[in-house]
Amino acid sequence: MPDNHTSFTGTGDYIASEELQNSVNVAMALGRPLLIKGEPGTGKTMLAQSIAHNLNKDLLIWNIKSSTRAGDGLYIYDTVQRLYDSQFGDHDVSDIRHYIKLGQLGRSFVSENQVVLLIDEIDKADLEFPNDLLWELDIMSFNIPETGETIEARHRPIVVITSNAEKELPDAFLRRCIFHYIAFPDAAMMEEIIKVHHPDLEQKLLEEALAAFYWIRGIGGLQKKPSTSELLDWAQALAIGGINPDKISAEFPFLGVLLKKDQDFNTILQRLHSQGRQIKSAAGIPRLR
């Protein structure tokens, strides 16, 4: 079961720190899952996309829900479809293999080439899920009792697991993963990120938008701090709206692009009022052109 990866170095649209690149490459070299934590908007999900693009590999995404079981990632026996076909269809229902549908983990095992497997938001599942998942990843094979088949992995997938730290993960699971916490970008790295996505953005507008953005994030009590993706949208809105950079921190135009909670909007307004500042009403904010 050879692994045919090369080194991950980031991509043009995803700036990965040296520490993050090292974590990815160590995980691949050791054949361990890479567990990624970080607040929303730090690029956890996009990392898997970047790895797949950088290494020229297919990406499989397994979105975890509260009802997800580890076995669902291997295969599902569609008994409902088989029953339907036996009653109303003209299919041969004696061959159970027709009703075995591989999950994303199973698909990664049978793939002709090594793939990147993203297991997204693992902490949404129940407490038994992580340990059950590690067992399958350790042995790299599984049985399908309904058909008597044993599926063995042709290649060990590059596994990226994301967590929003909504619940504690089992120690046994953590011991067998390579862990990396993606810190929220500082202003210098954020400027690089914005320039990748909006290379023609005026420098003065970029600087003022960054200053206003980090001022907002520094205010305590926000229910949802604005993230990188919201800053990218805001910078684009400011540019399209023809906003004078000097008015960004004074008027905070298009604030609804950054803030998504009524309480957060009121918190910002109250803070501005306490400083003797007041943004224009919605009617006074320039519209997108």
RATA-V732776 format. One record per residue. N is the residue number from 1. RES is the residue in three letters. SS is DSSP state (@ for helix, = for strand, . for the rest). PHI is phi in whole degrees, 0 to 359 (none if undefined). OMEGA is omega in whole degrees, 0 to 359 (* if undefined). Layout:
n->N res->RES ss->SS phi->PHI omega->OMEGA
n->N res->RES ss->SS phi->PHI omega->OMEGA
This chain:
n->1 res->MET ss->. phi->none omega->185
n->2 res->PRO ss->. phi->287 omega->173
n->3 res->ASP ss->. phi->253 omega->189
n->4 res->ASN ss->. phi->243 omega->181
n->5 res->HIS ss->. phi->279 omega->170
n->6 res->THR ss->. phi->238 omega->184
n->7 res->SER ss->. phi->281 omega->176
n->8 res->PHE ss->. phi->271 omega->182
n->9 res->THR ss->. phi->232 omega->183
n->10 res->GLY ss->. phi->87 omega->179
n->11 res->THR ss->= phi->228 omega->183
n->12 res->GLY ss->. phi->299 omega->182
n->13 res->ASP ss->. phi->255 omega->177
n->14 res->TYR ss->= phi->220 omega->181
n->15 res->ILE ss->. phi->271 omega->181
n->16 res->ALA ss->. phi->254 omega->178
n->17 res->SER ss->. phi->295 omega->179
n->18 res->GLU ss->@ phi->299 omega->179
n->19 res->GLU ss->@ phi->296 omega->179
n->20 res->LEU ss->@ phi->292 omega->177
n->21 res->GLN ss->@ phi->301 omega->179
n->22 res->ASN ss->@ phi->297 omega->180
n->23 res->SER ss->@ phi->297 omega->179
n->24 res->VAL ss->@ phi->299 omega->184
n->25 res->ASN ss->@ phi->290 omega->176
n->26 res->VAL ss->@ phi->294 omega->179
n->27 res->ALA ss->@ phi->300 omega->179
n->28 res->MET ss->@ phi->293 omega->182
n->29 res->ALA ss->@ phi->295 omega->182
n->30 res->LEU ss->@ phi->271 omega->182
n->31 res->GLY ss->. phi->69 omega->181
n->32 res->ARG ss->. phi->253 omega->173
n->33 res->PRO ss->= phi->294 omega->176
n->34 res->LEU ss->= phi->259 omega->180
n->35 res->LEU ss->= phi->266 omega->183
n->36 res->ILE ss->= phi->246 omega->173
n->37 res->LYS ss->= phi->240 omega->180
n->38 res->GLY ss->. phi->159 omega->181
n->39 res->GLU ss->. phi->292 omega->180
n->40 res->PRO ss->. phi->305 omega->178
n->41 res->GLY ss->. phi->92 omega->180
n->42 res->THR ss->. phi->265 omega->174
n->43 res->GLY ss->. phi->91 omega->181
n->44 res->LYS ss->@ phi->296 omega->181
n->45 res->THR ss->@ phi->291 omega->180
n->46 res->MET ss->@ phi->295 omega->179
n->47 res->LEU ss->@ phi->300 omega->180
n->48 res->ALA ss->@ phi->299 omega->178
n->49 res->GLN ss->@ phi->297 omega->179
n->50 res->SER ss->@ phi->294 omega->178
n->51 res->ILE ss->@ phi->299 omega->181
n->52 res->ALA ss->@ phi->298 omega->181
n->53 res->HIS ss->@ phi->292 omega->182
n->54 res->ASN ss->@ phi->296 omega->183
n->55 res->LEU ss->@ phi->263 omega->179
n->56 res->ASN ss->. phi->58 omega->180
n->57 res->LYS ss->. phi->234 omega->176
n->58 res->ASP ss->. phi->288 omega->179
n->59 res->LEU ss->= phi->246 omega->173
n->60 res->LEU ss->= phi->248 omega->183
n->61 res->ILE ss->= phi->242 omega->177
n->62 res->TRP ss->= phi->247 omega->180
n->63 res->ASN ss->= phi->277 omega->185
n->64 res->ILE ss->. phi->272 omega->176
n->65 res->LYS ss->. phi->238 omega->181
n->66 res->SER ss->. phi->297 omega->182
n->67 res->SER ss->. phi->266 omega->185
n->68 res->THR ss->. phi->290 omega->173
n->69 res->ARG ss->. phi->249 omega->181
n->70 res->ALA ss->@ phi->301 omega->181
n->71 res->GLY ss->@ phi->296 omega->179
n->72 res->ASP ss->@ phi->297 omega->180
n->73 res->GLY ss->@ phi->285 omega->179
n->74 res->LEU ss->. phi->275 omega->179
n->75 res->TYR ss->= phi->196 omega->175
n->76 res->ILE ss->= phi->230 omega->176
n->77 res->TYR ss->= phi->266 omega->185
n->78 res->ASP ss->. phi->276 omega->181
n->79 res->THR ss->@ phi->291 omega->181
n->80 res->VAL ss->@ phi->295 omega->180
n->81 res->GLN ss->@ phi->294 omega->179
n->82 res->ARG ss->@ phi->295 omega->178
n->83 res->LEU ss->@ phi->296 omega->179
n->84 res->TYR ss->@ phi->298 omega->181
n->85 res->ASP ss->@ phi->295 omega->180
n->86 res->SER ss->@ phi->291 omega->183
n->87 res->GLN ss->@ phi->265 omega->189
n->88 res->PHE ss->@ phi->234 omega->185
n->89 res->GLY ss->. phi->260 omega->178
n->90 res->ASP ss->. phi->244 omega->181
n->91 res->HIS ss->. phi->272 omega->174
n->92 res->ASP ss->. phi->276 omega->185
n->93 res->VAL ss->. phi->276 omega->180
n->94 res->SER ss->. phi->287 omega->180
n->95 res->ASP ss->. phi->268 omega->184
n->96 res->ILE ss->@ phi->295 omega->182
n->97 res->ARG ss->@ phi->302 omega->179
n->98 res->HIS ss->@ phi->294 omega->185
n->99 res->TYR ss->@ phi->248 omega->174
n->100 res->ILE ss->= phi->263 omega->181
n->101 res->LYS ss->= phi->244 omega->181
n->102 res->LEU ss->= phi->291 omega->172
n->103 res->GLY ss->. phi->277 omega->184
n->104 res->GLN ss->@ phi->294 omega->177
n->105 res->LEU ss->@ phi->293 omega->177
n->106 res->GLY ss->@ phi->299 omega->178
n->107 res->ARG ss->@ phi->297 omega->179
n->108 res->SER ss->@ phi->292 omega->179
n->109 res->PHE ss->@ phi->290 omega->187
n->110 res->VAL ss->@ phi->269 omega->181
n->111 res->SER ss->. phi->299 omega->179
n->112 res->GLU ss->. phi->297 omega->182
n->113 res->ASN ss->. phi->236 omega->178
n->114 res->GLN ss->. phi->298 omega->180
n->115 res->VAL ss->. phi->237 omega->170
n->116 res->VAL ss->= phi->263 omega->180
n->117 res->LEU ss->= phi->248 omega->176
n->118 res->LEU ss->= phi->263 omega->174
n->119 res->ILE ss->= phi->255 omega->195
n->120 res->ASP ss->= phi->265 omega->176
n->121 res->GLU ss->. phi->63 omega->184
n->122 res->ILE ss->@ phi->296 omega->184
n->123 res->ASP ss->@ phi->285 omega->173
n->124 res->LYS ss->@ phi->282 omega->183
n->125 res->ALA ss->. phi->278 omega->180
n->126 res->ASP ss->. phi->286 omega->188
n->127 res->LEU ss->. phi->293 omega->182
n->128 res->GLU ss->. phi->279 omega->186
n->129 res->PHE ss->@ phi->302 omega->184
n->130 res->PRO ss->@ phi->302 omega->181
n->131 res->ASN ss->@ phi->291 omega->177
n->132 res->ASP ss->@ phi->298 omega->180
n->133 res->LEU ss->@ phi->295 omega->181
n->134 res->LEU ss->@ phi->297 omega->178
n->135 res->TRP ss->@ phi->299 omega->180
n->136 res->GLU ss->@ phi->295 omega->181
n->137 res->LEU ss->@ phi->288 omega->179
n->138 res->ASP ss->@ phi->290 omega->186
n->139 res->ILE ss->@ phi->276 omega->176
n->140 res->MET ss->. phi->55 omega->174
n->141 res->SER ss->= phi->200 omega->176
n->142 res->PHE ss->= phi->203 omega->180
n->143 res->ASN ss->= phi->257 omega->172
n->144 res->ILE ss->= phi->245 omega->185
n->145 res->PRO ss->. phi->302 omega->183
n->146 res->GLU ss->. phi->297 omega->181
n->147 res->THR ss->. phi->244 omega->182
n->148 res->GLY ss->. phi->78 omega->182
n->149 res->GLU ss->= phi->274 omega->170
n->150 res->THR ss->= phi->242 omega->180
n->151 res->ILE ss->= phi->261 omega->177
n->152 res->GLU ss->= phi->248 omega->183
n->153 res->ALA ss->. phi->293 omega->175
n->154 res->ARG ss->. phi->282 omega->178
n->155 res->HIS ss->. phi->219 omega->174
n->156 res->ARG ss->. phi->283 omega->180
n->157 res->PRO ss->. phi->292 omega->171
n->158 res->ILE ss->= phi->277 omega->189
n->159 res->VAL ss->= phi->259 omega->175
n->160 res->VAL ss->= phi->244 omega->181
n->161 res->ILE ss->= phi->244 omega->179
n->162 res->THR ss->= phi->254 omega->179
n->163 res->SER ss->= phi->217 omega->175
n->164 res->ASN ss->. phi->264 omega->178
n->165 res->ALA ss->. phi->59 omega->179
n->166 res->GLU ss->. phi->282 omega->176
n->167 res->LYS ss->. phi->209 omega->180
n->168 res->GLU ss->. phi->287 omega->177
n->169 res->LEU ss->. phi->266 omega->183
n->170 res->PRO ss->. phi->300 omega->180
n->171 res->ASP ss->@ phi->300 omega->181
n->172 res->ALA ss->@ phi->299 omega->178
n->173 res->PHE ss->@ phi->292 omega->182
n->174 res->LEU ss->@ phi->297 omega->182
n->175 res->ARG ss->@ phi->297 omega->187
n->176 res->ARG ss->. phi->257 omega->176
n->177 res->CYS ss->= phi->247 omega->167
n->178 res->ILE ss->= phi->268 omega->187
n->179 res->PHE ss->= phi->255 omega->173
n->180 res->HIS ss->= phi->215 omega->175
n->181 res->TYR ss->= phi->259 omega->178
n->182 res->ILE ss->. phi->273 omega->178
n->183 res->ALA ss->. phi->288 omega->178
n->184 res->PHE ss->. phi->295 omega->184
n->185 res->PRO ss->. phi->301 omega->172
n->186 res->ASP ss->. phi->282 omega->187
n->187 res->ALA ss->@ phi->299 omega->182
n->188 res->ALA ss->@ phi->295 omega->179
n->189 res->MET ss->@ phi->291 omega->179
n->190 res->MET ss->@ phi->297 omega->177
n->191 res->GLU ss->@ phi->298 omega->177
n->192 res->GLU ss->@ phi->298 omega->181
n->193 res->ILE ss->@ phi->298 omega->181
n->194 res->ILE ss->@ phi->296 omega->181
n->195 res->LYS ss->@ phi->294 omega->176
n->196 res->VAL ss->@ phi->295 omega->184
n->197 res->HIS ss->@ phi->273 omega->181
n->198 res->HIS ss->. phi->228 omega->186
n->199 res->PRO ss->. phi->295 omega->184
n->200 res->ASP ss->. phi->263 omega->182
n->201 res->LEU ss->. phi->292 omega->180
n->202 res->GLU ss->. phi->299 omega->186
n->203 res->GLN ss->@ phi->298 omega->181
n->204 res->LYS ss->@ phi->296 omega->179
n->205 res->LEU ss->@ phi->296 omega->179
n->206 res->LEU ss->@ phi->298 omega->182
n->207 res->GLU ss->@ phi->296 omega->181
n->208 res->GLU ss->@ phi->290 omega->178
n->209 res->ALA ss->@ phi->295 omega->178
n->210 res->LEU ss->@ phi->297 omega->180
n->211 res->ALA ss->@ phi->298 omega->180
n->212 res->ALA ss->@ phi->293 omega->181
n->213 res->PHE ss->@ phi->298 omega->182
n->214 res->TYR ss->@ phi->287 omega->173
n->215 res->TRP ss->@ phi->295 omega->178
n->216 res->ILE ss->@ phi->297 omega->181
n->217 res->ARG ss->@ phi->296 omega->181
n->218 res->GLY ss->. phi->278 omega->180
n->219 res->ILE ss->. phi->278 omega->181
n->220 res->GLY ss->. phi->285 omega->175
n->221 res->GLY ss->. phi->90 omega->179
n->222 res->LEU ss->. phi->287 omega->178
n->223 res->GLN ss->. phi->287 omega->180
n->224 res->LYS ss->. phi->219 omega->177
n->225 res->LYS ss->. phi->293 omega->177
n->226 res->PRO ss->. phi->298 omega->184
n->227 res->SER ss->. phi->253 omega->181
n->228 res->THR ss->@ phi->300 omega->182
n->229 res->SER ss->@ phi->298 omega->179
n->230 res->GLU ss->@ phi->289 omega->176
n->231 res->LEU ss->@ phi->295 omega->178
n->232 res->LEU ss->@ phi->300 omega->178
n->233 res->ASP ss->@ phi->294 omega->182
n->234 res->TRP ss->@ phi->294 omega->179
n->235 res->ALA ss->@ phi->300 omega->178
n->236 res->GLN ss->@ phi->294 omega->179
n->237 res->ALA ss->@ phi->297 omega->179
n->238 res->LEU ss->@ phi->298 omega->180
n->239 res->ALA ss->@ phi->292 omega->180
n->240 res->ILE ss->@ phi->296 omega->181
n->241 res->GLY ss->. phi->284 omega->179
n->242 res->GLY ss->. phi->65 omega->184
n->243 res->ILE ss->. phi->287 omega->174
n->244 res->ASN ss->. phi->292 omega->182
n->245 res->PRO ss->@ phi->306 omega->181
n->246 res->ASP ss->@ phi->292 omega->183
n->247 res->LYS ss->@ phi->262 omega->185
n->248 res->ILE ss->@ phi->296 omega->182
n->249 res->SER ss->@ phi->284 omega->180
n->250 res->ALA ss->@ phi->275 omega->187
n->251 res->GLU ss->@ phi->243 omega->182
n->252 res->PHE ss->. phi->47 omega->179
n->253 res->PRO ss->. phi->295 omega->178
n->254 res->PHE ss->. phi->56 omega->183
n->255 res->LEU ss->@ phi->299 omega->179
n->256 res->GLY ss->@ phi->293 omega->175
n->257 res->VAL ss->@ phi->286 omega->181
n->258 res->LEU ss->@ phi->272 omega->187
n->259 res->LEU ss->. phi->255 omega->184
n->260 res->LYS ss->. phi->239 omega->180
n->261 res->LYS ss->. phi->238 omega->179
n->262 res->ASP ss->@ phi->303 omega->182
n->263 res->GLN ss->@ phi->297 omega->179
n->264 res->ASP ss->@ phi->294 omega->179
n->265 res->PHE ss->@ phi->299 omega->180
n->266 res->ASN ss->@ phi->293 omega->178
n->267 res->THR ss->@ phi->299 omega->179
n->268 res->ILE ss->@ phi->294 omega->180
n->269 res->LEU ss->@ phi->299 omega->180
n->270 res->GLN ss->@ phi->294 omega->179
n->271 res->ARG ss->@ phi->296 omega->179
n->272 res->LEU ss->@ phi->296 omega->180
n->273 res->HIS ss->@ phi->296 omega->180
n->274 res->SER ss->@ phi->294 omega->178
n->275 res->GLN ss->. phi->265 omega->181
n->276 res->GLY ss->. phi->75 omega->179
n->277 res->ARG ss->. phi->246 omega->181
n->278 res->GLN ss->. phi->208 omega->179
n->279 res->ILE ss->. phi->281 omega->181
n->280 res->LYS ss->. phi->293 omega->174
n->281 res->SER ss->. phi->293 omega->182
n->282 res->ALA ss->@ phi->303 omega->182
n->283 res->ALA ss->@ phi->291 omega->182
n->284 res->GLY ss->@ phi->269 omega->180
n->285 res->ILE ss->. phi->275 omega->181
n->286 res->PRO ss->. phi->303 omega->179
n->287 res->ARG ss->. phi->271 omega->175
n->288 res->LEU ss->. phi->296 omega->180
n->289 res->ARG ss->. phi->251 omega->*
